[in-house]
Amino acid sequence: MLIYGYATGTFPSRKIERATYDSLAFRYIACNRHPDHDTMATFRRRFGTVSLDGTKIHANASRHSALSYAHAEKIEAHLKSVSIFSGS
């Protein structure tokens, strides 16, 4: 739950506790239970710090590789005009 909280920008234990009531994702991770913020703070203190290395990963869904609706229609029209896909 803490790692998911860190990944989504929810750092304070009180906000994570509140998210177990409000957010479906936090509720799923917590198995529909609502741990107290003191319990999470004790866990965090006992087991140390979680570090994120900040590695940047190239996304497949970047703006440059995304397909616009207009371009998709052009591709569809072209594929329909090709004899293999037209059924002849």
Number of C-alpha atoms within 10 A of each C-alpha: 16 19 13 14 16 15 11 9 9 15 14 14 20 14 12 24 22 16 17 21 13 11 11 12 14 22 18 12 13 14 10 13 13 15 14 13 16 12 12 18 14 12 12 14 10 9 8 9 8 10 8 9 6 6 6 6 6 7 8 9 9 9 9 7 9 9 11 9 9 9 10 11 11 11 12 11 11 11 13 13 11 11 9 9 10 9 7 6
